């Protein structure tokens, strides 16, 4: 995927004969369509007095276009606030949510999606595309694609595919191995549904395994209304798609001593098929936790306070999903409340005060934040033990830091450097706990974490702090 600016003509599918000149651009600011006439023909009212007020935001579901070099585009959800009227020359600006290059489709309905991430090939470590040939100084090249994994998720096929992309001419051949996830649905789905239900979970999985920012670098969609299936897919452009790195990351980039990787496919204790099935089974219930924990990786430019607060909330949310959020069992809590109420009655407090206190106490059986952190640590076995050895008060320390972030007036117990290292360790703990649920041997994940150099370094930072 590359940023671009193209000129062409644009029109609404119901009125293909009314075509207006304009420019479509895709940059770090997203998509922008600038046209030099109205997409819709203006019908003048019978009353000749025209009142022009504030323009209202309007959205065209589908806009078609053809560039000067003959390339076809379909724009989805094209919104803009522009004046309507009998103006001869007016520049109108629209913000499409998605641009599909390569085909005209009549609706936001698709049957398949292919996506690539910048670190996907390095994480998957597929077979080489070259091998020594039979003759001396010859090389054999694999041009076909290979399925590295294939699962069916309630009628939707998800595959990890290793293929080859590049160019060839009379005097030059340039080929590069390319690894993609292919999602093929038995039912038509909107572009948002495919991204939110499949592309985003797959990106989350790679980020949890690698512990680093992972960018979506390409997305291809197959329209449901293709007249000829051989027409294939179209390249999708929207703000989440980012340019690929100049140099593709390699396996060594994710498995060196300084890498925060916990799980790569070469060293996975189980097949990717099993990982994918278990991941999608649990992803929906954990999507909010993942959004919070991974937000500092999706948006590494955020301030340290926001990054720490988001990570802590993710850890708290994961605790409530995998462990009990109650301080004590219900029976013991009821006994506590009864004992306090009895003491208040013996002190001759008024009935209104006793009723109020009883209602408050009855609903307050939740663990303190520090206990939640400590219990989450303990659930990660040797990982949590290593953290508590480095700082036995890790739970209270992070809970106080979270209070200082969420309530700006409260006293801050960690400076920006401290928040960074405690936040890093919290993310290690959350990633450990999540990956433990994907494999058959949770202790294997724990061992990998405690052996990782970045984790050990983070422990030294809080131990020395």
N, C-alpha and C positions, 0 to 999 in steps of 0.2 A: 504494500500500500504506500502510495506517495501522495503528497499534497498536490493540488492541480487547480488550474483555471481554464475553463473552456467556454467558447462562444458558440451560440447556435440559436435555434428557434424553439419556442415552448408553447404548449397548448393544453387545453383540457380535453380529455378523451371524448366527452359528449359533443364537442365542437372542434373536430380536427382541422377544419378549414380556416379557423381563426388562429393564426400563428404569430407570435410576437418575438421580436429579437431580444436577446438577453445574454447574460453571463452567469455561469454557475461556478462557484469557487469552493474549495475545501481546504481549510487551513487549521491552525491550532485553535482558532475561534469557532470552528465547526463549519457547517454548510451555510452558504448564502446564495440566493438567486436574485439577481437584479435584472428586471425587464423594463423595456422602454415604451410600454403601452399596457393597457389593462388586459389581464387574462380573460376576463369576462366582458362581453360587449355591454356597454352602458345603454340602457333604455331610458330615454328622457321622459319625464312625467308629462302628462297633458298640460298641467299648469306650468307656465313658462318661467315662473319665479323659482329658482333653485336655491335651496338653503344648504350651505356647506358647514357642517359641524365637525366635532372631533372624530377622527377616523376610529372605527371599531376593529378589533382583532378578528380576522376571518381566517378560516382554515380550508384549504382545498385538499380533499383526501388524496387525489392522484393528479399529478401533472406529468405530461410526456414531453420529451425533448429529443432533438437530433442536432448534434454538433456539426460544425463545418466540415469535419473529416468523415462524417457519416456515422458516428457512434451514437447509439440509442441510449437514452436515459429514462428512468422512471423515478419520480420524486414522490415520497410519501409524506402525508401530513404537512403540507406546505402552508405555514402560517405567516401572517403579516398584517399590519395596521396601515392601510393606505386609503387616501381620499378617493371616493368614487365620483365621477363626473365626466362631462364631455371635453376632457382636456386632450389636446393634440399631442403634446410631448410631455410626458410625466415619467419620472424614474420611480419605479416601485420596487420595494425590497421585501423579500420573503426569506423565511428561515425553515427550510425543509428539515424534518427529523431524520430522514434517511434518503440516500440517493443510491439507486441500483443502476449500474452501468452494464450495458450489453443487451438489454431487452426491454420491451414494452409489456407491462403487465397491467391488467385492468383492476386489480384489487390487491390489498395487502394480505395475500394468502400464499403460503409456500409449503413445499413438501420436504425440503431437505436444506441442510446448512453444512458448510465446510469451514472450519476455523483453524487458524494457526496462532501460536503464541511464540514470543521471542525465545523462551527457554524450553519449549516443548520438545524439540529434537534432542537437545542435550539431556533432558530428563528421561526421555524414552530410550535413548541410545540404541537406535535400530541398526540392523545389519548394514555393512558397508555397501555402497553401490558399485564398487570396483573389486576386481580380483585379478590375479596373475593369469595371463592367457596361456594357451598351449605352446605357442611359439615364443622364442626369445624376444624380449623387449616389446611384448604385446600385452594389452590390458583388455579385459572383458568388462563391460559396463552393463549393470542391471537397469533397464529402462522401465520395467513394469512396477506396479505398486504391490506392497505386501501388507496384509492385515496383521497388526501386532496384537490386537484384541478386538473382540466382537461380542456384544451383549444385546439382548432384547429387553427393553424396559417397558412393559405393558403396551406393546405394539409399536414402540419407537426403537429403532436400531441405532446403537452408538458404537462406532468403530474408531480405533486408532490406526491410521494408515500411514505407511512410509512410502513415499513416491519420489519422483525426480522431476525437477523443473529446470528450464533453461532455454537456450537457443542453439541452433546449428546452422551453419552455412557452408559454402564451398571451401572456405579456408579457415574456419574456426568452429569449435564446439565448446560451449560453456554449459555445464550441467551442475546442479546443486541438489543434494538430498533435501527433501522437504517432508516434514511430518505434520499431519493434520488430524483433527477429530472430525469425523463425518457423522452427522445426525440425520437420519432418514425416518420420517414419520408416516404412519399409515393414514393419518388424517391431516387435512390442510390446517396450517397454523399461521398466525400473524407473525411478522418479524419480531415483535416484542416478546411474544410467547416463546419463540425459539431461543432468543437471547436470554430471557429471564429464567426459563425452565431448564435449559441445557448448556448454553455457552457459558453463562455466569457460574453455574456449579462446577463445570470442568476447569474453569480458570481458578476458582477457589481451591479446588483439589490440588492443582499444581503448586499454588502459592503456599498452601499448608505444608506440602511435602518439602518444598525448597526453602521456605522462610524468607523469600525475597519478592520484590516487585516483579510481576509477570504481566507483560503487555499483550493485548490482543492486536495482532499485526495484520490480519486478513480475515475477512468474512465473505463467503460466497453463498448466495441463496438461489434455490431453484424454484421459480414461480410455478404455481399450481395450474396455470392456464396456458402452459406452453403448447403450441400447436404441434410442434415436433420435439420429442424428448431429446433428440440429438443436438438441439440448440444449447442445451446445457445450462449452466448457472450464470448468474451475473455477480459482479463485484459490488459489495455493499460498502457504502461510506457513511459513517456517522461519528459523533465525537469520541466514542469509546475506542474506535479503531485508530491505532497510532503507527507511525512509520517504523519499519523494521530497522534494527541496528545495522550499521555499516558492515560489521563483522558478526556472523552468526555464532552465538555461544556454543561451546563444545562440552563434551562430557566432563572433561577436566575442570571446567569452570564451575560445575555444580558438585564435584566430589573432591575438591582439594581441601587442605587442612583448614583454610579460613572460611570455607563455605558453611552457611547455616543449614545445610540440607540434612533432613532426617531420613527421607525415603526417596530413592530413585529406583527406576524399574529394573536396572541391572542387579541391584542388591535387594530387591523386594522379596520378603519371605513367602509371599503368595502371588498368584497370578493377578494380572491387572483386571481380568474379568470379575474376579471376586471383589476386588477393591471397588470397581465401578458400581456393582450391584449394591454393596453395603453403603457406599457413599451416597447414592441417590435415594436409598431407603431412609437415610437419616438427615439428608441435606435440608429438606423443607422445614423440619422442626428446629434446625440449627442455623437457619439462614440469617437471623438477626444477630446471633452470636458471631458468626463468621463476618458479617458486615462490620461489626464493631472491632473485632480483633484484627481484621485485615485492612481496615481503613487507613492506618498509617503507611501501609504498603501500597494501597491503591492511590493514596494522596500523600506522598512522602514530604511534601512541602508544608504540611500543617504544623502549627506550633507544638512544642513539646508537651505543653499542658493538655492540649486537645488530644494528642496522640496517647498520652498516658491515661487520660480519663476514658477514652474510647476502649483502650485495651483492658482497663480494669473492669469496665461495665461488661465487656465480653466475657471475661473470666467469671464475673458474678453470675451472668446469665447461663454459662455452661455449668456452673455449680448447681444451679437450680434445676437444670435439665437432667443431669446424671447423678446427682446426690440429693438427699433430703434437705429442703430448705427450712425445716422445722428445728427449733432449738432443742426440744425434747419431744417425746411421744405424746399423743393427745391426752392419754390418761394422766400422765404426770403433770401436764400443763393444767388440766382441770383441777388437780389437787392443789397446785400452786395458787391458782386463782381463788379457790375456796378458802385456803388458809389466809390469804390476804384479806378477803372480804370478812371472814370471821374476826380477824384482828381489828378491822375498822369498826365492826359492830360492837365489839367489846370496848372500843374507845369512844363509843357513843357519838360517832359522826352522824350527820343528818342523812336521811334516806337518799336525797338527790345526789349528794356527793358519793355515796356508796354505789349507787346505780351507775353513775358516770364512770367511776374508777373500774367497776366490774366489767363494763362494756369495753373499755380501752384495753384492759389486761387480757380479756378473752380473745382479742384479735391480734395480740402481740406475742406470737409464738415463733417468730422468725429469728434466725441466727444473726448475731452481729456480723458486720462485714469482715472483720478480722478472722472470725471463726470460719467463714465461708472460704476465705483464701487458704487458711491452714488445712481445712478438710480437702480442698481441691489439691493442695500440695501432697497430702498423704495418699490420695488416690493414684498418684503417679509413681508410687514406689520409690526406687532409688533416686529418681530425679528430685522428688520432694525432699527426700532425706538430705541430699547434697545441698539444696537451697537452705534448709533449716540449719545445717551445720555452718554455712557461711553467715547466716543471720537468723538466730533463733527467734527474733521478733519480726520476721518478714511480714507476717499477717498484719499486726498492728501498724507497722511502718507504712505499708502500702495503703491501708485503710485511712490513716491520717492524711497521707498524701492525696488520696482521692477526695477527701473532704475539703482539703485546701484548694483543689482544682474546681470542684463543683460548687463550692461556696466561697467566692473570691474574698469575702471578709474574714474567713477563718485563717488561723495561723498555718503557714506552709512549713511542713517538716522536712521537705526535700527540695533542694535547689534543682535547676534544670538538668544538671549532669546526673544527679541522683535519680530524678524521674526517668531519665533515659535508660539507665541501667536496670532499675527495678521494673520498668516497662518491658525491656527486652526479656528479662527472666519470666515475667508473667506470660509473654507470648510463647516462650519455650514451653512453659507448663501447659498452656492451653493446646498448643500443637501436639504435645506429647499425649495428652488425654484424648484428643480427637482421633489421632492415628492409632492409639491403642485399641480403639473399637473397630478398626478396619482389618486387623490381622488376627491370626489364630494364636499368636504368642505375644501378648502385650509386653512381657518382660524384654523381648528383643528390641522393641521400640525404646524402652527405658534405657537399655544398655547403649544403644546408639547415641542417645542424647547426652548421657554423662561422659561419653568419649569424645564428643565434638569439642574442638578447640575454642570456638566462639562462646559456647556455653560455659566452659571452664573459665574463660577470661571474664565473662560477665559476673561469675561468682566471686572472683578475686576482687572485682571492682566494688561490690557491695560489702565484701568482707573487710577491705581496706578502708571503705568509706565510713 
